[in-house]
Structure formats: C-alpha cells, structure tokens
Amino acid sequence: MYAVLLTDEFGMTRDAFRAELRKRGIDTRDFFTSCAAQPAICALKPAQGPFPVTEDIAKRGLYLPSGLALTEEQISAVIAAIHDIAHA
C-alpha cells in the first residue's frame, strides 16, 4: 500500500485531494479508522479516549492505488495527477 498523509502545507484537505484524483479517474481508499470510531473501543465502559492523534491521522490520510496488477502507464498517470494537483 502507498499511504499518503496530507499536511496543512499541502493546502488541500484529504477529501478535496481525493475528489481531484477521482475527477482524473483515480480511486483512493480511506486510511485506517480512528480508535475512537472503532466499535470495540466505543463499547468500552468507562469510555476511553479521546484519541486526537489517530483522529487527526485518519482524517488526513489516504491510500493510493497499489497492487501487482498496476501497469507502468497507470502508475505514471497517478504520479502525473498528483503532480498536477500539487502544482495547480
């Protein structure tokens, strides 16, 4: 997997970045779910948390396309799209 964690300096939210990639035909996946949103953690009594670090990472992270079936052309398209978005 290729995980990306967007910083404030990037100037775009994770969701906006994902939308831009999607416009270019590139699907992404959510990063992991925060501990605070995991049903098993939520069910603990007394309630545990908050988990500010995992909540922050979960809202800023995403996974880029990956896998053995990706072609060089597809990889190049993902790279070009990221470059175009970052320099727009």
MOPAC internal coordinates of N, CA, C and O (Angstrom, degrees):
PM7 1SCF
backbone

  N    0.0000 0     0.00 0     0.00 0    0    0    0
  C    1.4524 1     0.00 0     0.00 0    1    0    0
  C    1.5180 1   109.45 1     0.00 0    2    1    0
  O    1.2310 1   121.75 1   -32.26 1    3    2    1
  N    1.3086 1   114.25 1   147.74 1    3    2    1
  C    1.4519 1   120.58 1   176.08 1    5    3    2
  C    1.5163 1   107.62 1  -113.92 1    6    5    3
  O    1.2310 1   121.14 1   -76.87 1    7    6    5
  N    1.3267 1   115.42 1   103.13 1    7    6    5
  C    1.4590 1   121.52 1  -177.68 1    9    7    6
  C    1.5249 1   109.74 1   -92.11 1   10    9    7
  O    1.2310 1   121.42 1   -41.04 1   11   10    9
  N    1.3266 1   114.89 1   138.96 1   11   10    9
  C    1.4575 1   121.97 1   177.85 1   13   11   10
  C    1.5173 1   107.14 1  -124.00 1   14   13   11
  O    1.2310 1   120.76 1   -47.84 1   15   14   13
  N    1.3201 1   116.15 1   132.16 1   15   14   13
  C    1.4560 1   122.15 1   176.34 1   17   15   14
  C    1.5225 1   106.85 1  -119.04 1   18   17   15
  O    1.2310 1   120.53 1   -70.45 1   19   18   17
  N    1.3253 1   116.59 1   109.55 1   19   18   17
  C    1.4590 1   120.89 1  -176.76 1   21   19   18
  C    1.5209 1   110.63 1   -77.41 1   22   21   19
  O    1.2310 1   121.02 1   -44.61 1   23   22   21
  N    1.3187 1   115.66 1   135.39 1   23   22   21
  C    1.4575 1   121.56 1   176.85 1   25   23   22
  C    1.5249 1   109.49 1   -98.32 1   26   25   23
  O    1.2310 1   120.55 1   -14.37 1   27   26   25
  N    1.3184 1   116.56 1   165.63 1   27   26   25
  C    1.4630 1   120.72 1   177.23 1   29   27   26
  C    1.5298 1   110.86 1   -59.88 1   30   29   27
  O    1.2310 1   120.39 1   147.01 1   31   30   29
  N    1.3166 1   116.86 1   -32.99 1   31   30   29
  C    1.4616 1   121.43 1  -178.90 1   33   31   30
  C    1.5234 1   112.43 1   -64.87 1   34   33   31
  O    1.2310 1   120.00 1   157.65 1   35   34   33
  N    1.3138 1   117.60 1   -22.35 1   35   34   33
  C    1.4630 1   120.51 1   178.60 1   37   35   34
  C    1.5234 1   110.46 1   -64.41 1   38   37   35
  O    1.2310 1   120.82 1   151.03 1   39   38   37
  N    1.3296 1   116.04 1   -28.97 1   39   38   37
  C    1.4593 1   120.37 1   174.75 1   41   39   38
  C    1.5176 1   115.19 1    82.37 1   42   41   39
  O    1.2310 1   120.43 1  -162.37 1   43   42   41
  N    1.3224 1   116.78 1    17.63 1   43   42   41
  C    1.4591 1   120.48 1  -177.68 1   45   43   42
  C    1.5263 1   107.64 1  -152.15 1   46   45   43
  O    1.2310 1   120.80 1   -38.92 1   47   46   45
  N    1.3121 1   116.08 1   141.08 1   47   46   45
  C    1.4591 1   118.90 1   176.17 1   49   47   46
  C    1.5182 1   110.18 1   -73.04 1   50   49   47
  O    1.2310 1   121.46 1   -17.09 1   51   50   49
  N    1.2951 1   114.81 1   162.91 1   51   50   49
  C    1.4548 1   120.41 1   176.55 1   53   51   50
  C    1.5273 1   110.96 1   -57.79 1   54   53   51
  O    1.2310 1   120.87 1   135.54 1   55   54   53
  N    1.3340 1   115.94 1   -44.46 1   55   54   53
  C    1.4608 1   119.40 1  -177.47 1   57   55   54
  C    1.5260 1   111.90 1   -66.70 1   58   57   55
  O    1.2310 1   120.13 1   142.66 1   59   58   57
  N    1.3212 1   117.35 1   -37.34 1   59   58   57
  C    1.4692 1   120.64 1   177.04 1   61   59   58
  C    1.5310 1   110.29 1   -66.97 1   62   61   59
  O    1.2310 1   120.46 1   138.95 1   63   62   61
  N    1.3103 1   116.73 1   -41.05 1   63   62   61
  C    1.4666 1   121.63 1   177.97 1   65   63   62
  C    1.5258 1   110.29 1   -62.93 1   66   65   63
  O    1.2310 1   120.55 1   135.19 1   67   66   65
  N    1.3231 1   116.55 1   -44.81 1   67   66   65
  C    1.4641 1   120.51 1   177.92 1   69   67   66
  C    1.5250 1   111.08 1   -60.92 1   70   69   67
  O    1.2310 1   120.66 1   140.17 1   71   70   69
  N    1.3232 1   116.34 1   -39.83 1   71   70   69
  C    1.4672 1   120.19 1   179.69 1   73   71   70
  C    1.5256 1   110.47 1   -64.30 1   74   73   71
  O    1.2310 1   120.31 1   139.30 1   75   74   73
  N    1.3205 1   117.02 1   -40.70 1   75   74   73
  C    1.4700 1   120.74 1   178.41 1   77   75   74
  C    1.5262 1   111.08 1   -64.95 1   78   77   75
  O    1.2310 1   120.41 1   138.15 1   79   78   77
  N    1.3177 1   116.82 1   -41.85 1   79   78   77
  C    1.4563 1   119.74 1   176.90 1   81   79   78
  C    1.5271 1   110.31 1   -63.90 1   82   81   79
  O    1.2310 1   120.70 1   138.61 1   83   82   81
  N    1.3270 1   116.26 1   -41.39 1   83   82   81
  C    1.4669 1   120.41 1  -179.49 1   85   83   82
  C    1.5287 1   111.40 1   -62.15 1   86   85   83
  O    1.2310 1   120.35 1   142.35 1   87   86   85
  N    1.3428 1   116.95 1   -37.65 1   87   86   85
  C    1.4662 1   121.07 1   176.79 1   89   87   86
  C    1.5260 1   110.77 1   -58.32 1   90   89   87
  O    1.2310 1   121.08 1   152.13 1   91   90   89
  N    1.3289 1   115.54 1   -27.87 1   91   90   89
  C    1.4620 1   121.31 1  -178.80 1   93   91   90
  C    1.5235 1   111.91 1   -95.92 1   94   93   91
  O    1.2310 1   120.95 1  -169.12 1   95   94   93
  N    1.3398 1   115.79 1    10.88 1   95   94   93
  C    1.4602 1   120.60 1   177.32 1   97   95   94
  C    1.5131 1   114.90 1    80.52 1   98   97   95
  O    1.2310 1   120.20 1  -160.35 1   99   98   97
  N    1.3249 1   117.22 1    19.65 1   99   98   97
  C    1.4620 1   121.01 1  -177.88 1  101   99   98
  C    1.5286 1   109.01 1  -111.39 1  102  101   99
  O    1.2310 1   121.19 1   -62.65 1  103  102  101
  N    1.3222 1   115.33 1   117.35 1  103  102  101
  C    1.4566 1   121.16 1   178.40 1  105  103  102
  C    1.5217 1   110.30 1   -87.15 1  106  105  103
  O    1.2310 1   121.16 1   -32.66 1  107  106  105
  N    1.3133 1   115.38 1   147.34 1  107  106  105
  C    1.4561 1   121.97 1   174.89 1  109  107  106
  C    1.5205 1   107.88 1  -129.46 1  110  109  107
  O    1.2310 1   121.16 1    -8.59 1  111  110  109
  N    1.3098 1   115.38 1   171.41 1  111  110  109
  C    1.4580 1   120.62 1   176.20 1  113  111  110
  C    1.5146 1   109.23 1  -126.64 1  114  113  111
  O    1.2310 1   121.64 1   -28.82 1  115  114  113
  N    1.3328 1   114.47 1   151.18 1  115  114  113
  C    1.4570 1   119.28 1   175.73 1  117  115  114
  C    1.5117 1   110.46 1   -60.18 1  118  117  115
  O    1.2310 1   121.91 1   -30.53 1  119  118  117
  N    1.3096 1   113.95 1   149.47 1  119  118  117
  C    1.4548 1   121.68 1   170.07 1  121  119  118
  C    1.5243 1   106.32 1   -65.15 1  122  121  119
  O    1.2310 1   118.88 1    12.73 1  123  122  121
  N    1.2698 1   119.75 1  -167.27 1  123  122  121
  C    1.4553 1   121.85 1   177.66 1  125  123  122
  C    1.5229 1   111.04 1   -70.11 1  126  125  123
  O    1.2310 1   120.96 1   -14.30 1  127  126  125
  N    1.3010 1   115.77 1   165.70 1  127  126  125
  C    1.4585 1   121.23 1   176.12 1  129  127  126
  C    1.5188 1   108.94 1   -88.31 1  130  129  127
  O    1.2310 1   120.56 1   -42.57 1  131  130  129
  N    1.3124 1   116.53 1   137.43 1  131  130  129
  C    1.4568 1   121.57 1  -179.98 1  133  131  130
  C    1.5202 1   111.66 1   -57.65 1  134  133  131
  O    1.2310 1   120.97 1   -29.74 1  135  134  133
  N    1.3076 1   115.74 1   150.26 1  135  134  133
  C    1.4725 1   120.26 1   175.98 1  137  135  134
  C    1.5208 1   110.80 1   -53.88 1  138  137  135
  O    1.2310 1   120.31 1   139.43 1  139  138  137
  N    1.3169 1   117.01 1   -40.57 1  139  138  137
  C    1.4566 1   121.54 1  -177.15 1  141  139  138
  C    1.5213 1   112.53 1   -63.90 1  142  141  139
  O    1.2310 1   119.65 1   159.14 1  143  142  141
  N    1.3259 1   118.28 1   -20.86 1  143  142  141
  C    1.4620 1   122.06 1  -179.14 1  145  143  142
  C    1.5336 1   112.66 1   -99.16 1  146  145  143
  O    1.2310 1   120.00 1   177.01 1  147  146  145
  N    1.3195 1   117.60 1    -2.99 1  147  146  145
  C    1.4637 1   121.08 1   179.43 1  149  147  146
  C    1.5251 1   109.31 1   -75.41 1  150  149  147
  O    1.2310 1   119.83 1   -53.62 1  151  150  149
  N    1.3356 1   117.92 1   126.38 1  151  150  149
  C    1.4677 1   120.51 1  -178.84 1  153  151  150
  C    1.5312 1   113.68 1   -52.97 1  154  153  151
  O    1.2310 1   120.11 1   140.24 1  155  154  153
  N    1.3234 1   117.40 1   -39.76 1  155  154  153
  C    1.4677 1   119.79 1  -178.38 1  157  155  154
  C    1.5237 1   111.45 1   -64.73 1  158  157  155
  O    1.2310 1   120.47 1   142.81 1  159  158  157
  N    1.3240 1   116.71 1   -37.19 1  159  158  157
  C    1.4663 1   120.59 1   178.72 1  161  159  158
  C    1.5242 1   109.57 1   -72.37 1  162  161  159
  O    1.2310 1   120.46 1   137.19 1  163  162  161
  N    1.3291 1   116.73 1   -42.81 1  163  162  161
  C    1.4661 1   121.21 1  -179.47 1  165  163  162
  C    1.5223 1   111.44 1   -61.54 1  166  165  163
  O    1.2310 1   120.13 1   151.16 1  167  166  165
  N    1.3213 1   117.36 1   -28.84 1  167  166  165
  C    1.4554 1   121.47 1  -177.16 1  169  167  166
  C    1.5285 1   113.18 1   -79.85 1  170  169  167
  O    1.2310 1   119.92 1   168.99 1  171  170  169
  N    1.3225 1   117.75 1   -11.01 1  171  170  169
  C    1.4632 1   120.44 1  -178.31 1  173  171  170
  C    1.5238 1   110.60 1   -65.91 1  174  173  171
  O    1.2310 1   121.10 1   -38.96 1  175  174  173
  N    1.3078 1   115.51 1   141.04 1  175  174  173
  C    1.4614 1   121.49 1   176.07 1  177  175  174
  C    1.5074 1   107.49 1  -123.47 1  178  177  175
  O    1.2310 1   117.59 1   -54.02 1  179  178  177
  N    1.3098 1   122.19 1   125.98 1  179  178  177
  C    1.4609 1   124.65 1    -4.34 1  181  179  178
  C    1.5216 1   110.95 1   -70.78 1  182  181  179
  O    1.2310 1   121.23 1   -19.84 1  183  182  181
  N    1.2936 1   115.25 1   160.16 1  183  182  181
  C    1.4685 1   121.00 1  -176.95 1  185  183  182
  C    1.5211 1   110.02 1   -57.25 1  186  185  183
  O    1.2310 1   121.40 1   -41.85 1  187  186  185
  N    1.3162 1   114.92 1   138.15 1  187  186  185
  C    1.4621 1   121.40 1   177.75 1  189  187  186
  C    1.5153 1   109.41 1   -98.56 1  190  189  187
  O    1.2310 1   120.13 1   -21.39 1  191  190  189
  N    1.3049 1   117.35 1   158.61 1  191  190  189
  C    1.4540 1   120.36 1   175.87 1  193  191  190
  C    1.5022 1   109.64 1   110.92 1  194  193  191
  O    1.2310 1   119.07 1     5.52 1  195  194  193
  N    1.2829 1   119.37 1  -174.48 1  195  194  193
  C    1.4649 1   126.97 1     5.97 1  197  195  194
  C    1.5276 1   111.79 1   -73.38 1  198  197  195
  O    1.2310 1   121.35 1   -11.16 1  199  198  197
  N    1.3173 1   115.03 1   168.84 1  199  198  197
  C    1.4574 1   122.35 1   179.94 1  201  199  198
  C    1.5308 1   108.55 1  -123.47 1  202  201  199
  O    1.2310 1   119.66 1  -107.44 1  203  202  201
  N    1.3179 1   118.25 1    72.56 1  203  202  201
  C    1.4691 1   120.61 1  -172.24 1  205  203  202
  C    1.5216 1   114.55 1   -61.72 1  206  205  203
  O    1.2310 1   119.73 1   146.71 1  207  206  205
  N    1.3145 1   118.13 1   -33.29 1  207  206  205
  C    1.4681 1   119.81 1  -178.48 1  209  207  206
  C    1.5289 1   110.26 1   -69.76 1  210  209  207
  O    1.2310 1   120.27 1   130.32 1  211  210  209
  N    1.3333 1   117.10 1   -49.68 1  211  210  209
  C    1.4566 1   118.39 1  -179.07 1  213  211  210
  C    1.5223 1   111.67 1   -68.27 1  214  213  211
  O    1.2310 1   120.16 1   146.79 1  215  214  213
  N    1.3295 1   117.30 1   -33.21 1  215  214  213
  C    1.4630 1   120.00 1   177.04 1  217  215  214
  C    1.5323 1   110.28 1   -64.16 1  218  217  215
  O    1.2310 1   120.45 1   138.50 1  219  218  217
  N    1.3298 1   116.74 1   -41.50 1  219  218  217
  C    1.4627 1   121.09 1   179.22 1  221  219  218
  C    1.5246 1   111.37 1   -65.85 1  222  221  219
  O    1.2310 1   120.65 1   132.97 1  223  222  221
  N    1.3210 1   116.36 1   -47.03 1  223  222  221
  C    1.4635 1   120.21 1  -179.25 1  225  223  222
  C    1.5260 1   110.82 1   -63.70 1  226  225  223
  O    1.2310 1   120.11 1   138.50 1  227  226  225
  N    1.3200 1   117.39 1   -41.50 1  227  226  225
  C    1.4609 1   120.95 1  -179.39 1  229  227  226
  C    1.5262 1   111.68 1   -61.34 1  230  229  227
  O    1.2310 1   119.95 1   144.84 1  231  230  229
  N    1.3272 1   117.70 1   -35.16 1  231  230  229
  C    1.4691 1   119.34 1  -178.50 1  233  231  230
  C    1.5288 1   112.74 1   -84.12 1  234  233  231
  O    1.2310 1   119.62 1   166.12 1  235  234  233
  N    1.3415 1   118.34 1   -13.88 1  235  234  233
  C    1.4624 1   120.62 1  -179.00 1  237  235  234
  C    1.5259 1   113.49 1  -107.72 1  238  237  235
  O    1.2310 1   119.73 1   172.86 1  239  238  237
  N    1.3368 1   118.13 1    -7.14 1  239  238  237
  C    1.4590 1   120.66 1  -173.69 1  241  239  238
  C    1.5111 1   113.94 1  -105.17 1  242  241  239
  O    1.2310 1   121.51 1   -26.30 1  243  242  241
  N    1.3285 1   114.73 1   153.70 1  243  242  241
  C    1.4562 1   121.94 1   174.78 1  245  243  242
  C    1.5200 1   108.72 1  -153.75 1  246  245  243
  O    1.2310 1   121.65 1   -17.04 1  247  246  245
  N    1.3199 1   114.45 1   162.96 1  247  246  245
  C    1.4594 1   120.57 1   176.41 1  249  247  246
  C    1.5166 1   109.16 1  -109.42 1  250  249  247
  O    1.2310 1   121.03 1   -47.04 1  251  250  249
  N    1.3141 1   115.64 1   132.96 1  251  250  249
  C    1.4596 1   122.15 1   174.91 1  253  251  250
  C    1.5251 1   109.51 1   -82.15 1  254  253  251
  O    1.2310 1   120.37 1   -16.65 1  255  254  253
  N    1.3243 1   116.91 1   163.35 1  255  254  253
  C    1.4635 1   119.10 1   176.80 1  257  255  254
  C    1.5324 1   110.56 1   -56.76 1  258  257  255
  O    1.2310 1   121.31 1   -40.15 1  259  258  257
  N    1.3141 1   115.11 1   139.85 1  259  258  257
  C    1.4607 1   119.38 1   178.59 1  261  259  258
  C    1.5280 1   108.75 1  -152.29 1  262  261  259
  O    1.2310 1   121.21 1   -13.74 1  263  262  261
  N    1.2785 1   115.30 1   166.26 1  263  262  261
  C    1.4574 1   120.30 1   177.08 1  265  263  262
  C    1.5113 1   111.39 1   133.69 1  266  265  263
  O    1.2310 1   121.57 1   -18.96 1  267  266  265
  N    1.3038 1   114.61 1   161.04 1  267  266  265
  C    1.4570 1   120.90 1  -177.57 1  269  267  266
  C    1.5232 1   113.07 1   -68.44 1  270  269  267
  O    1.2310 1   120.11 1   160.26 1  271  270  269
  N    1.3335 1   117.39 1   -19.74 1  271  270  269
  C    1.4590 1   120.35 1  -177.14 1  273  271  270
  C    1.5285 1   113.15 1   -83.98 1  274  273  271
  O    1.2310 1   119.88 1   170.99 1  275  274  273
  N    1.3376 1   117.83 1    -9.01 1  275  274  273
  C    1.4699 1   119.47 1   178.45 1  277  275  274
  C    1.5254 1   110.06 1   -66.54 1  278  277  275
  O    1.2310 1   121.28 1   -45.98 1  279  278  277
  N    1.3075 1   115.15 1   134.02 1  279  278  277
  C    1.4610 1   119.96 1   177.76 1  281  279  278
  C    1.5240 1   109.47 1   -88.76 1  282  281  279
  O    1.2310 1   121.02 1   -15.48 1  283  282  281
  N    1.3126 1   115.66 1   164.52 1  283  282  281
  C    1.4645 1   120.42 1   175.70 1  285  283  282
  C    1.5292 1   110.41 1   -58.79 1  286  285  283
  O    1.2310 1   120.82 1   142.90 1  287  286  285
  N    1.3120 1   116.03 1   -37.10 1  287  286  285
  C    1.4655 1   121.15 1   178.92 1  289  287  286
  C    1.5357 1   110.83 1   -63.92 1  290  289  287
  O    1.2310 1   120.16 1   137.15 1  291  290  289
  N    1.3043 1   117.31 1   -42.85 1  291  290  289
  C    1.4604 1   120.78 1   178.64 1  293  291  290
  C    1.5249 1   111.37 1   -66.31 1  294  293  291
  O    1.2310 1   120.53 1   137.99 1  295  294  293
  N    1.3120 1   116.59 1   -42.01 1  295  294  293
  C    1.4661 1   120.59 1   177.40 1  297  295  294
  C    1.5278 1   110.00 1   -61.17 1  298  297  295
  O    1.2310 1   120.15 1   136.29 1  299  298  297
  N    1.3146 1   117.32 1   -43.71 1  299  298  297
  C    1.4641 1   121.55 1   178.73 1  301  299  298
  C    1.5257 1   111.24 1   -62.78 1  302  301  299
  O    1.2310 1   120.65 1   142.54 1  303  302  301
  N    1.3373 1   116.36 1   -37.46 1  303  302  301
  C    1.4668 1   120.26 1   178.83 1  305  303  302
  C    1.5219 1   110.98 1   -65.60 1  306  305  303
  O    1.2310 1   119.88 1   140.20 1  307  306  305
  N    1.3270 1   117.83 1   -39.80 1  307  306  305
  C    1.4656 1   121.61 1   177.89 1  309  307  306
  C    1.5291 1   109.71 1   -64.54 1  310  309  307
  O    1.2310 1   120.52 1   133.94 1  311  310  309
  N    1.3090 1   116.61 1   -46.06 1  311  310  309
  C    1.4647 1   121.19 1   179.58 1  313  311  310
  C    1.5284 1   110.66 1   -61.08 1  314  313  311
  O    1.2310 1   120.14 1   134.15 1  315  314  313
  N    1.3119 1   117.34 1   -45.85 1  315  314  313
  C    1.4703 1   121.54 1  -179.90 1  317  315  314
  C    1.5160 1   110.77 1   -62.55 1  318  317  315
  O    1.2310 1   120.13 1   138.85 1  319  318  317
  N    1.3272 1   117.37 1   -41.15 1  319  318  317
  C    1.4604 1   120.53 1  -179.92 1  321  319  318
  C    1.5128 1   110.97 1   -64.31 1  322  321  319
  O    1.2310 1   120.27 1   135.48 1  323  322  321
  N    1.3136 1   117.08 1   -44.52 1  323  322  321
  C    1.4790 1   120.75 1   178.36 1  325  323  322
  C    1.5153 1   109.73 1   -61.34 1  326  325  323
  O    1.2310 1   120.15 1   136.50 1  327  326  325
  N    1.3066 1   117.32 1   -43.50 1  327  326  325
  C    1.4532 1   121.19 1   179.36 1  329  327  326
  C    1.5163 1   111.01 1   -61.43 1  330  329  327
  O    1.2310 1   120.42 1   133.60 1  331  330  329
  N    1.3397 1   116.80 1   -46.40 1  331  330  329
  C    1.4624 1   121.15 1   179.96 1  333  331  330
  C    1.5224 1   111.70 1   -61.65 1  334  333  331
  O    1.2310 1   120.46 1   136.30 1  335  334  333
  N    1.3224 1   116.74 1   -43.70 1  335  334  333
  C    1.4617 1   120.87 1  -179.43 1  337  335  334
  C    1.5283 1   110.97 1   -66.05 1  338  337  335
  O    1.2310 1   120.87 1   137.26 1  339  338  337
  N    1.3114 1   115.95 1   -42.74 1  339  338  337
  C    1.4697 1   120.79 1  -177.07 1  341  339  338
  C    1.5310 1   111.90 1   -67.85 1  342  341  339
  O    1.2310 1   120.52 1   152.79 1  343  342  341
  N    1.3279 1   116.61 1   -27.21 1  343  342  341
  C    1.4649 1   119.89 1  -176.51 1  345  343  342
  C    1.5134 1   113.23 1  -108.60 1  346  345  343
  O    1.2310 1   120.24 1  -163.66 1  347  346  345
  N    1.3290 1   117.14 1    16.34 1  347  346  345
  C    1.4636 1   121.25 1   179.61 1  349  347  346
  C    1.5161 1   110.95 1   -77.20 1  350  349  347
  O    1.2310 1   120.10 1   180.00 1  351  350  349

